[in-house]
Amino acid sequence: MVRIAGVVIPEYKNVERALTYIYGVGLTRSQKVLAITGIDPYKKAKDLDEKEVALLKECIEKNYKIEGDLRREVANNIKRLKDIGSYRGSRHAKKLPIKGRTKTNSRTIRGNIVRTMGSGRRKVEKT
């Protein structure tokens, strides 16, 4: 069981993919960390020895903001947007999409309500 930054990474995945289970570490950052430490990216996580795990922990925790610190920073950024009353802050408060095509993408929040004319066929009454 390999534990890095308080996260148990899956044992049967390649280290390159397993590191992405840590919040704040994506595939690109995982590849950079493995290149810096010199660990084979295709090695299984269960095959890492203690020295390699310590090397990964040190590299990730020293160079990058991850897990709790990153979550806290993101939450503070969203709170700041709400406090200053910006458009993005109000969209966060209403739990609506912040950027992009908000007419159609907000249906996940509103429910799948189609509000267009002629979207359904009328039933014709038979006489």
C-alpha positions in Angstrom: 0.0 0.0 0.0 1.6 3.2 -1.2 0.5 6.4 0.5 1.6 9.8 -0.8 0.3 13.1 0.5 -2.4 11.3 2.5 -3.8 9.5 -0.5 -3.6 5.8 -1.0 -2.6 5.3 -4.7 -3.9 2.2 -6.5 -1.3 -0.6 -6.5 -2.0 -2.3 -9.8 -1.8 0.8 -12.0 1.3 2.3 -13.6 2.9 4.9 -11.4 2.3 7.5 -14.1 -1.5 7.0 -13.8 -1.6 6.2 -10.1 -0.1 9.6 -9.2 -3.1 11.3 -10.8 -5.3 10.1 -7.9 -3.7 12.9 -5.9 -5.7 16.2 -6.1 -3.6 18.7 -8.0 -1.5 16.1 -9.9 -2.6 15.4 -13.4 -1.0 13.4 -16.1 1.4 16.1 -17.2 2.6 16.9 -13.7 2.9 13.2 -13.0 5.2 12.8 -16.0 7.3 15.7 -14.9 7.7 14.4 -11.4 8.7 10.9 -12.7 11.2 12.5 -15.1 12.8 14.5 -12.3 13.0 11.6 -9.9 14.1 9.2 -12.7 11.5 6.5 -11.9 10.1 4.3 -14.7 6.6 5.6 -15.5 5.4 2.1 -16.5 6.4 0.5 -13.2 3.5 -0.7 -11.1 2.8 1.2 -7.9 3.1 -1.9 -5.8 6.7 -2.5 -7.1 8.0 0.8 -5.8 10.5 0.4 -3.0 10.7 2.7 0.1 13.4 4.8 -1.4 11.4 5.6 -4.5 8.2 6.4 -2.5 10.2 8.8 -0.3 11.7 10.4 -3.4 8.2 10.9 -4.9 6.8 12.3 -1.7 9.6 14.7 -1.3 9.4 15.9 -4.9 5.6 16.4 -5.0 5.2 18.0 -1.6 8.2 20.3 -2.0 7.5 21.6 -5.5 3.7 21.6 -5.8 0.6 22.7 -3.9 -1.6 19.6 -3.5 -4.6 18.1 -1.7 -5.8 20.2 1.3 -3.7 23.4 0.6 -4.9 23.4 -3.0 -8.6 22.7 -2.1 -8.4 25.5 0.5 -6.9 28.0 -2.1 -9.6 27.2 -4.7 -12.3 27.6 -2.0 -10.9 30.9 -1.0 -10.7 32.1 -4.6 -14.4 31.2 -5.1 -15.3 32.9 -1.8 -13.5 36.0 -2.8 -15.4 36.1 -6.1 -18.7 35.8 -4.2 -17.7 38.5 -1.7 -16.8 41.1 -4.3 -20.1 40.5 -6.1 -18.6 39.5 -9.4 -20.6 37.8 -12.1 -18.6 34.6 -11.7 -19.2 34.7 -8.0 -22.9 35.0 -8.4 -22.9 32.1 -10.9 -21.0 30.0 -8.3 -23.5 30.9 -5.6 -26.4 29.8 -7.8 -24.5 26.6 -8.8 -24.8 27.5 -12.5 -22.2 27.2 -15.2 -19.6 29.9 -14.9 -18.2 30.0 -18.4 -19.2 28.8 -21.8 -22.5 28.0 -23.4 -24.8 28.6 -20.4 -28.1 28.3 -22.3 -27.8 24.6 -22.9 -25.1 23.6 -20.3 -27.2 24.8 -17.4 -29.8 22.1 -18.1 -28.1 19.8 -15.7 -28.9 22.2 -12.9 -32.3 23.3 -14.1 -33.4 19.8 -15.0 -33.6 18.5 -18.5 -36.3 21.1 -19.5 -36.4 21.8 -23.2 -37.9 25.3 -23.6 -38.2 25.6 -27.3 -41.2 26.0 -29.5 -42.3 23.1 -31.5 -40.2 20.6 -29.6 -42.9 18.0 -29.4 -45.7 16.8 -31.7 -49.2 17.7 -30.9 -51.7 15.0 -30.5 -54.4 15.3 -33.1 -57.9 14.6 -31.8 -59.8 11.9 -33.7 -63.5 12.6 -34.4 
